[in-house]
Amino acid sequence: MEAAVTCPTALPASASGDDRSPFTVTVIGVDPSGHLARPIPADVLAVAGGKRHLEAHSPAGIATIPIAGNLDAVIEAISAVPGPVAVLASGDPGWFGILRRLGEIDRPIEIHPAASSVAGAFARIGLTWEDALVVSAHGRDPRPAFATALHGAKVAILTDDRTTPAVIAQALLDSGCGPRRVVVAERLGHRDEAVTSYDLTEAAKRSFADPNVMLVLDETRNMNAEAAPSAAASPTALAHTRAATQWGRPVEDFEHRDGQITKPAVRAAALAALGPGPGRLLWDIGCGSGSAAVEAAALGAGVIALDRDAAQLERARANAAAFGVGIGTVHGAAPDALAKLPDPDAVLIGGGGPDLEPIIDLAASRCRDRIVIALATIERVAPAMRRLEAAGWRATAQLIEVSDLVPLGDGHRLAPRNPVLLVQGEHP
């Protein structure tokens, strides 16, 4: 478990001279142009940093500690230095940086942040970014990055040599997210720096120099947001990934065909079981008009909605646009159409038709933690539960019955809606 940086170990950034402990670790940010946030203290016995930072800034005759893949060894080496140490880190060390690990060292820490690479990337293209979502795929599970890029209108992604901009662009293409402008800022601050704009298809075919930052921009939604009256009224509002204030909305709020839409109570129960939220990636298989997909996206999730009916997918896109959220849409029949999609955290299966069992098998093999299956007939419940249990999942089921209160003479009566069975699978 990673140790958190605690406030009592941190010194004010202005601490210097006699105020500094003889064992202080001075963490210095390096901005995208290669400038240090402050000079390296003259009394340090060692300087730690990445290869390029050490080559550019380490004083002659001072011991160096390269920061590479094995951070445990780096922390151990810094701890062993019998005096002050400087640590050079890109941008703000407290933002997806080394500061979290340095908190494991029992020494005072003095922090001098610089502008981050994300700030540098947005600055290079002259775009404001207080409304941007920022996520790291650097050495991490890429699903939160895919989900955030699918969900957000303005997203910055820290990449690595495995989850490259090309890999992310291809995942977005496979997810049917629609047009995106991709900006890749390569090697900011180096002599060979490059900042280039692409569409998703172009970005998916290219290779990029490390390090780089990827910006994914939905220009239609960004323009709509800038034109909205609230944009001018709230210029300092920060990005919020959980925009919904309610869910289980009435069917009248969505475009649908002849009542073929997940009813509010069922939708609310399904969403509660799926746990949509920022950084989570959902599949909605047999999405219909997309009401569940849209509400999951409004709660911050990245959603890929799949249906074999092209007209229903058009309704799903229209509903997403009406609510101002982004979803991916894929036209095809499950399970075959799921093959190229990035692995999900949760899956909603609407009915499934004759292919329900192979759909459950595929979902159980690729899904991270939760599967919800909505069924109309009781005979399908037990086979669905057995299929989940055979794959090692815990299965439960509920019957959801809702009756509306409607006028009857001088009183009211209950008008029942069609009941729906929800099978829920949870990965142990």
N, C-alpha and C positions, 0 to 999 in steps of 0.2 A: 504494500500500500504506500502510495507516495505521501511524503510529509508535506504539510502545508507551511507556507512561510508565515511566521508569527510576528506580529508588530513589535514586541519587545526586542527582537534581535536586529531590527532595522534601524539604522541611524539616519538623521536628516541628510538630505543630499548636500547640504552646505557644510557638513562636518569636515574639518580639515585640520592640519597642523597638530597641536597638542591635544585637540579634542578626539583624535582618532586613536583607537586601541592599537597596540602593536600587533594584533592578530586580525585586523579588519580585512574583510573581503570587499574590495571595491568593484562593483559591477558596472561596467561602462557600455552604454549602447552605442552602436555604430549605425549611422543613418544610411539611407539608400545611396547617397553620394560618397560614402566611405569615410565621412568625418566622425570623429569621436565626440561624444556628448561632453566630455571633459578630458584634460590631459591625464595620462597615466601617472599616479603619484610617484614621486622620486624615490620613496623608501621601499617600494615593493621588492620582494625577493623572487617573485615568480609571476609570470603572466600566462593566463589560460585563455584559449580561444580557438576558433576554427583556423584552418591553415592559412586562408587568405588574410584574415585579420592579424594573425601573428606576423606574417610576412610584411604586411603594410605598416604595423604599428609597434611591434615589440622592440624595446630598447636593446641596443647591443650589449652583450655580456650578461643579460638577465635570463634565468632559467625559464623555459617555456613548457606548458602543459597543453598538448593538442587536445581539442575537444572533437572526438570522432564518435564511433558507434557505441563504445562501452562507457556509459556515463557513470557506472559504479566505480570504475577505475579512475575516472576524472575526479569524482568527489573524494575518493580516498587519497589521491595525489595532492589535491588542494589542502585537505585536512592535515597532511603530513608536513607542509611547508612551515618552518619555524618562525614565521613572521608575516607581514602583510602580503596579500595577493591581489592582483587585478584580474578580473574576468571580463573579456571582450565578447559581447553578444550582439547579434544583429537586431536593430530596432529597439523595441521596448522589451527588456529581459523578463518582465512580468506578464507578457502577453504571448502565450504559446512558446515561452522561452525557458531558459535554464534556471530561472529564479526559484521555481518550485523545488527543484532538486537541491539547490544550494541551501535551502532551508533546513536540510538534514545536518548541515555542518554547525557545530556548536561554536560559532564565532559571530561577532557583530557584522552586519551586512550594510554597506552603503550603496545606494542605487542611483544611477544617473541614466535615465531612459533617453533614447533618441527616437526620432520618427520611425515608425514601422515600415516594413516593405509594402504593406497594404496601403498605408498612407502615401507612400511614394508612387505606387502604381496608379492610384486615383489621381494624384497630382499630375502625373505625366500626361493623362488624357483630359485634365481640366474638369473633372467631375466631382461634385460633392458626394460625401459618403456617410453622412450622419444617419441615413436611412438604409444603409447596406447591412446585409447579414454576412458574418465572417465565420468561416469554418476551416479547420485544419484536417487535411488528409495525409499529413506528413508523419509517416510511421504509425498510422492509426487505421482502424477499420474504416474503409472508404464509404460505408453506407450513409453515415450522417452527411458527408459531403455531397453524395448523389442526391439525397433527400432534400437538402437545403437548396441545391442548385435547381432542382425541379420545382420547389415551392416558391423560392424568392424571385423578386423582380430585379434585384441588384445584389449580387453575391460575390464575395471574394473568397478564393480557396487557396490555401497553402498546400502545394503539391510535393510529391517526391518522385524518385525514379521508378516507382512501381505504379502509383496512382498519378499518372501524368495528365496534363491537359488533354492529350489525345484520348486517353482512356475515359476521362470524364465526359468529353464531348461525344464519344461513341455511345456511352451509357445513356446520355440524354437523347440522342437520336433514336436509340432502340426503345426508349420510353415514350416516344411520341410527344415530346414536350412542346413542339412548335418552334417558330423561329427564335433564335437567340443570337445576340452579338457576343462574341468571345474576344477578350483582349488578354494577351499573354505578355507579361512584363518579365523579360529574361535578363538575369545578371545585372540587376539594377546597381548603379554605381561603378560598374566595371567599364573598361574601355570598349568592350564589345557589347554593351547594353543594347537591347532591342525591345521595343514596345510595338506590337503589331496586332491589328484587328482582323478577325476572321468570322465566317459563319460556322455553324457546328460541323458541317460536312468538311470544310477546309481544315478546321482544327483537328478533326479526327484522323486526318491523313498525315499530319506533320509530326516531326520530332522537335523537342525544345531543349535548350541548354538549361542546366541547373546552376544556381537556384532560380526559381521562377514563381510568379504569382499569377493566378488565373482569375479574371473577372468575367462573370456570366451575367449578361444584361438582357432583360426582356424589355425592349425599347417601347413597345406598345403600352405595357402597364406602367412603365416609368413616365411616359408622356401623359397618360391619363391621370396619374397621381399628381403630377405637377400642375395639371389644369384644374384639379379639384379645388373647390373653395377652401377646404380645410388646409390645403398645402400652404397657402399664403397666410392663413391665420395662425398656423403652428410651425413656423420655420425651424424651431429648435427641437421638435419632437424627434425622439430617437426611434430607431427601428424596433419593432415589437413583433416577435415571431408568432405570437398567439393572439390573433386579431379578433377571434370570435368572442362575443359576449353572451351568446346563447347557441344551443344546438337542439336538434329535434324540432326543426322549424316546420311550420305547416306545409302541407303539400302545395298549397296555393302559391308559395314563394318560389316554386320551381316550375320550369317548363317540363311537361311530361305528356305521354300518350295514353289517353283513355284510362287514367288512373293507375297506369303501370309504373308505380313509384314506391319505394320503401316508405312505409308509414312512419310518422314521427316517433311514436313510442318504440317501435322496433329499431328504428335508426339510432335512437338515443341509447338503447340497450346494447346494440352492436358496437357503437363507438366506445361506450364505457368498457366493453370487453377488449377491444382492440388497443386502446391506450394511445391514440394518435397524439403527436406533439412534435416540437421542434427536433429535427435531426432523425426522426423515425420515418422509415420508408414502408408504404403500404401498397399492396395489390388489391384492387377491387375487381374481382373476376365476375363477369356478367353484370356490369355496372348499371345497365339500363340508362335512365335519365341522369345518373350521376349524383343523386342527392347525397348519398353517403360519402362519395369521393369528395364532393365539394365541401361538405361539413368537416371532414377529416383534414382537408387542406386549410380550411379556415382556422382550425386548431393548431396549425403550424406544421403538419406532416407533409412530406413529399408523397404524392399519390400517383400511381399508374392505374388508370381505369381501362379495362379491356372488355370488349363486347363483339359478338359476331354480327350484330346489327349496325350497319353504318349510320342509319338514321338516328338510332339511339345515341351513338357517339356524338353526333352533331348536337343533340340536345344536351349532352353532358358538357360539351365545350361551351355552349351558349350559357348554361347555368353557371359554369366556372367564371366566365366573363362577367356575368351579371353580378356575381359576388366579389369580383376583383381578385380572384385567387388563381394560381397556376396549377394545372394538373397535366399529367401525360395521358395521352389516349392512344390505344393500340387496337386496330381493327383485326379481329381474327378469332379463332375458336381455341379455347383451352382444351387440353394442356399444351398442344403444339406451339401456340403463339406465345407461350411464356418462356420459351427456351433461351432467348437472347436478353431477357430482362435482368437487371441487377437483383441480387437476392434481397428479399424483403425482411423487415422486422415483424410484420403482421400481415395477415391475408383475410379478406372478406370474400366468401364464395356465395353467390346468389343463385341457389337452386342447383346448378351444375348439369342438369339434363342427364342424358344417358352416360356421360363421361365423368360423373361425379367421383367415382372411386379413383380413377387415374389422376384426376385433378387433386384430390386429397393426398394421394401418394406423393405427387410432385411438390405440393405445398409443404408437406411435412418434412420432405428431404431438404428443402431450401430455406424455409422460414426460420427466423430466429426464435420467436417466443409465443406468438398467439395466432390462432386460426379461429374464425367464426364462420359458421355455415348456416344460412337461412333456408329453411325448408317449409313446404306447404303441407306435406303429407307425413303422417306418423310412421308409415312403413319404412321411410328412408332414414329415420333417426338411428336405429340400432346398427345398421350396416356402416353408417358414417362414423359412429362412435368406435365400433370395432376396428375400422380402418386407422383411425387416429391412434388407438391403443396399440395396435400391431406395430406402429412406427415409433412406439416409445413415448407417446404423448398422453397426458392425463385428459380425459374427456368427460364433459358434463353436458346436460341439456336442460332447457327450460321451455315451457309453453308460455307465449305472451298473448294474452287476450285483452283487448281494449274495447270498451263500449262508450259511445258518445251519448251524452244527455241531450235529448231532443224534446221539444214541446209536444204535449198531448192534452188537448182540451185546456183545462185550467191548471194542468200539472205538467209533469215530464215523465218520459220513459227512457229506458236504456236501449240504444240501437247498437247491437254488436257488430264489430268489424271481423273480417276473416282472421282467425288465429294464425300465428306464425311460430314455428319451432326453431329455436336457436341452439345449435350444437357448438360448444366452445371447446377448443383444444388449447392446452397450455403446456409448453415445453418444460420438463422438469429441470 
